[in-house]
Amino acid sequence: MLMRRAQDGDQAAYRLILLAMLPVIRAFARRRVFDEVLLEDVVQETLLTVHKLRHTYDPERPLLPWLATITFARAIDATRRNARLQRREAADETAMYAAIDDSWDGRMEALANDNEVARLLNRLPDRQRMAVEMVKIREMSLDDAAAETRTSVSAIKSLLHRAVSSLRENGSR
């Protein structure tokens, strides 16, 4: 009776029928939707659909089957939308892992190694550190290192030997 009056434009009847429908819609939706947030979405979507389709309701027929049909249809739509969203999120997560730059670990390890080398080199006396940097890091020849430091090749060899011995001692501590 209220729905017929609502269809005829009675605003008070329309408010009453919507208030009466609300717990029924929620109960119908709860049979199909188990997530509370999604359930509220289904309830709202059902109320909107009822508003849009109220003119299609036949007052000679029972209201509850009409309302259940709309509610179940909205629940199915919401569940499908939610499933597509979850699949897309899973695909996005897979893409995210695929996009990870594996060389990052290598760069971080190289940086850690560089820091460790710098720390050890800073423990050496200046001349030993300079000899190691030139010959071992910058890969200069013994002759070029000797020329740059204005020392002999044997002095560079001696500095390198002492530096390596010192680094071995410091590394084992």
Rosetta blueprint (number, residue, H / E / L):
1 M L
2 L H
3 M H
4 R H
5 R H
6 A H
7 Q H
8 D L
9 G L
10 D L
11 Q H
12 A H
13 A H
14 Y H
15 R H
16 L H
17 I H
18 L H
19 L H
20 A H
21 M H
22 L H
23 P H
24 V H
25 I H
26 R H
27 A H
28 F H
29 A H
30 R H
31 R L
32 R L
33 V L
34 F L
35 D L
36 E H
37 V H
38 L H
39 L H
40 E H
41 D H
42 V H
43 V H
44 Q H
45 E H
46 T H
47 L H
48 L H
49 T H
50 V H
51 H H
52 K H
53 L H
54 R H
55 H H
56 T H
57 Y L
58 D L
59 P L
60 E L
61 R L
62 P L
63 L H
64 L H
65 P H
66 W H
67 L H
68 A H
69 T H
70 I H
71 T H
72 F H
73 A H
74 R H
75 A H
76 I H
77 D H
78 A H
79 T H
80 R H
81 R H
82 N H
83 A H
84 R H
85 L H
86 Q H
87 R H
88 R H
89 E H
90 A H
91 A H
92 D H
93 E H
94 T H
95 A H
96 M H
97 Y H
98 A H
99 A L
100 I L
101 D L
102 D L
103 S H
104 W H
105 D H
106 G H
107 R H
108 M H
109 E H
110 A H
111 L H
112 A H
113 N H
114 D H
115 N H
116 E H
117 V H
118 A H
119 R H
120 L H
121 L H
122 N H
123 R H
124 L L
125 P L
126 D H
127 R H
128 Q H
129 R H
130 M H
131 A H
132 V H
133 E H
134 M H
135 V H
136 K H
137 I H
138 R L
139 E L
140 M L
141 S L
142 L H
143 D H
144 D H
145 A H
146 A H
147 A H
148 E H
149 T H
150 R L
151 T L
152 S L
153 V H
154 S H
155 A H
156 I H
157 K H
158 S H
159 L H
160 L H
161 H H
162 R H
163 A H
164 V H
165 S H
166 S H
167 L H
168 R H
169 E H
170 N H
171 G H
172 S H
173 R L
